[in-house]
């Protein structure tokens, strides 16, 4: 009789919430060996097999854990919006105690847990799927610039777009990939060179970035973003792109850590006096391995932990990497 697959239930604060990159990468890489599912706290509580499951919480506010086999609390970011520091303080003191915490290294001090719960430090990393869109040589492009990420008043996205319109030629195209606030789309509806593509599946995001000449890592210069790893910066680097970034502590820290080549500009002058295309360094020779999901799984010890739970060696389906032409 074959052994039953390990069951991991990812618990999100609300139905339809966007998945963490780690969740997507785990499901894509180990779905053949682990039975993954996503639930809200309420829907998970109705499962009849909870006692056989590992409950992996993407952290909101949970004062009581579900009666699972093992409980993980995953702190991959800090709270945003009004009263964000108070929200994190409440989580620290009132959330139930898990069997394991996963915390991004750059926010460990902000969360400041002082109990004896086992903790794995694991930074944001890049899904191996990105390597399929890293071309062996530069490819023809359809867009001059692209930006991937949330677009909101909180992130001051309008300032970035205004700066683009002020400093770039009228025939220069800026592709915006991700969820945009309705007010933002309305504001720029008459600007044909600002293209809102909306949210896209990850593979389509990589394909669209590959079709863009320069990728923009515009990361807010306020808390909590000054503590968070800019996911898109490292994804752009893995894709081998030319990168334009604003001077921001985490942009600068991660570019130095991974030897990512970047053209730097200040906020408000992001698109001003940019180098000619031939003079702009790309990241085709930047080593992607230190940024990859499989590397972080190994160095953090999370892969070994999952192997112990599953009772068998876990080989990622993405472990045999190949670089192919972007599509």
N, C-alpha and C positions, 0 to 999 in steps of 0.2 A: 504494500500500500504506500503510495507516494505521500510525502509529508505535506501538510497544509501550508499554504503560503502565509508569510507574515502579513498582518493587516495593520496599516497605518492610516488613521483618520485625521486629516487636516481640518482644524476647526477655525472658521473665520467669524469675525464679529457679526456679520450680516450676510444674508443670501445675496449672491451676485457680486460680492466684493472681489476686487482684482487680486489674483494670485501673486504671492511673493515670487521673485525670480528663483529662489531656492526650491520652492515647491514645484514649479514647472520643471526645473532641471532634474529633480529627484524622480518625478513621475516619468519623464522622458527617458532617463537613463536606467532606472531600475524597475520599471513597470512589469518587466518579464519575470521578475523574481519576488516582487512585493505587491500585495493587493492594496493600492492606494484609493482613497475616496476623499471627497471634501464635503463638509457639513457645517451647519451652524451649531451652536451649543444646544439649542432646542431640538433640532432634528437628530443630532447625534444621541441625545438622551433617550430617544425612542428605539434605538437599535437593540436588538435582542442579543447581539454578539459582543457587546461592549467589553465584557470581561476578557475577551480574547484579543482586544485591539490595543494598539499604542495610540493614544490621543496626543496629537501634535498641535498645540495652540499657537496661532499667529496672533500676537498679543494685543488683546483689548483689555477689558476689565473683567476678571473672573475670580470671584471670591470663593468659589467652590469648584473643585475638580470633579469631573465625571468619574464613575467607578470603573476605570480602565485598568488594563494590565500594567501600563507604564505611562507616565505623563511627562510631556516635554513642553516647556514654555519657550517660545522662539521670539527673542527681542532683536529684530533686525533693523529697527529704526526707532526714532523718538516721536512723540506726539506732535501734531501740528495744529495750527489754528489758535483760537482764543484759549487762554488758561492752559497752554500746553505744558508748562513746567509743573503746574499743579496736577495735571492729569498723570504725568509720569511719577510724581510723588505719591499719588494715591495708589497707582499700580504697585509701587515698591512696597508699600506698607499694608495694603489690603488684599492683593492678589493671593490666592492659595499657593502653597509651596509645592513645586513640582518635584519629580524625580531627577530631572535634568533641565538645565537652561542652555540655550544657544544665544550668544550675544555677539554682535559686531564689536571688534576690539576698540573702535574709535568712540563708542558710546558707553563702554563699561564703567568709566568713572562717573558719567552722568546718572546712570541708573543706581550705582553704588549699593548693590546688594551686599549685605554683611553676614548672611547666614552661611550655612555649610553645604548648600546644595551644589552638587557636581555641575560644573560649568564648562562648556566648550566655546572657545572663541573662534568665530568663523566670519571672515569678511565677505562682502559682496563679491561675486565672481561671474564669469561669463559661460553661458551654455555652450557646449561643444558644437551645437548646430551652427553657430556663427562661423566656424572654420570652413563650412561648405560654401560660404559666400565671400571668402577671402581669396581674391583672384591671384593667379600666379604672376600676373603683370597688370598694369593699369588698364581699365576698360573704358569704353565710351560712356559719357555721363549725360543725363537728361536734366539734372537740376544743378544749379550753381552751389546752393547751400541747402543743408537739411538740419532740422532740429527735431529731436525725439524726446518726449517727456510730457509731463503735466503742463497745462497752459492755463494760468490763473492770475488773478490780481495778487494773490499771496506771493507768487513767484515773479511778479513784475514782468510778465511776458510781453505786455504792451510796450514797455520801454525798449526791449530787444528789437521788436518789430519796427518801432519808430526809428530806431538807430539804423536799421537796415535800409529803410525807405529814404532816410536822410543821406546816407553815404554811398549806396550802391547804385549802379546804372538802372534805369527803368526797365531794361530788358533782362535784368538779373533775377533769377527765380529762387525763392525761399520756400522749401517744402517743410510743412509742419505736420509731424506724425504724433498722434496721441489725442487724448481727450481735451478739448478746448471748451472753456466757458462760453456760453451762448453770446454773451456781450462782446467777447473778443471776436468771434466770427462775424458778428453784425458790424462791428467797428471797421473791419477791413474787407468787407464784402465787395467793395468797388476797386480794390487793388488786385488786379489780375495776376501779379507776380508773387502774391502771398497765397500759397496753396495749402488749404487745410485738408489733410487726407483722413483725419479721424483716427480712432484706435484701430490697430491692425494686429493680426496674429504675428507672433514673434518671427516666424520665417519670412513673412512679408515685410516686416520692419527691416530685417537684415538685407533683403533684396532691394528695397527702396534706398537704403543708405548706400548700398553698393553702386547704385545708379546716380549718386550725388557726388559732386566734385569735392566739396568741403563739408565736414560734419561739425556742428556747433555744440559745444558743451558750455551752455550758459546756466550756471548754478548760483542760486541766491546767496548773497553775502550776509545772511542773517541766520540766527538760530531757528530750527535745529540743523539746517543744511550745512553749517560750518562744522558739524560733527559727522556728517553722513558721507559715505563713499559715493561719488558721482558714477552711477552704474553706466550711463551712456558714454562717458569718457573712455572707460576701459573696453566697452563693446566696440566703439569706433576704432580703438587701437588694434584690437584683435582682427577687425575687418581690414586693417592696413590703410585706413583713411588719412587724408589731410585733416587736421583738426584746428579749429579756431575756438579758443576758450577765454573766459574772463578770469582776471586775477581773483582767485577765491581760494581760501586755505586748503580745502580738500581737493580741488582741481590740482593745485600745485603739489600737494603731498603725494597724490597718487601718480601724477606724471613723473615725479622724481623716483618714486618707489619702483615703477615698472619701466623706466627709461622711455616714456612716451614723448614723441616729438610734437610740439604744440606751437602755434603762433598765438602769442598772448596780447590781450588788449584789456583796458580798463572798462568798467561798467560805464555806459553812456557813450563809449567810443569803440564799441566792439567791432564795427564794420568800417572803421575809418583807416585810410592809408594802408591797405592790405598789400602784401607782396604779390608780385606777378605769379601766375600759375606755375611757371617753370622754376621759380625760386622757392616755392612752398614745399617744405619737407613732408613726405608721407610716412606711414608707419609700416610699409611693406616688409622692412627688415627688422621690425620690432618683435621680440620673442613673445609669442602669445601664451606659452606654457604657464608662467607664474600667475596669469590672470584667469586661468581656466577653472571651471567647476570641479573637474576631476582632481586637479592639483590641490585645491582648497579642501576637498573631501578627505584627501590623504593626509595633508599636513595638520589639519584640525583634529584628526582622529575620529571623525564622524563615520567614515566608511567602515573602519574597523568595528565601531560600535554597532552599526547596522548589521554587519556580518555576524556578530555574536548573537544578536536577537533573531536573525533569520536562520541561524544554524547552518549556513553554507557560505562559500566565497561569493562575493558579489562582483561581477564584472560589468562595467557600464557598457551599454550598447554603442557608446560613442568612444570607446577606448582606442579603437583603431582609427586614427585620424588621417584624413586625406584633405589636401587643399585642391579645390576644383575651381573652375572658372565661375565667376558670379553670373547669375541669371537675371 
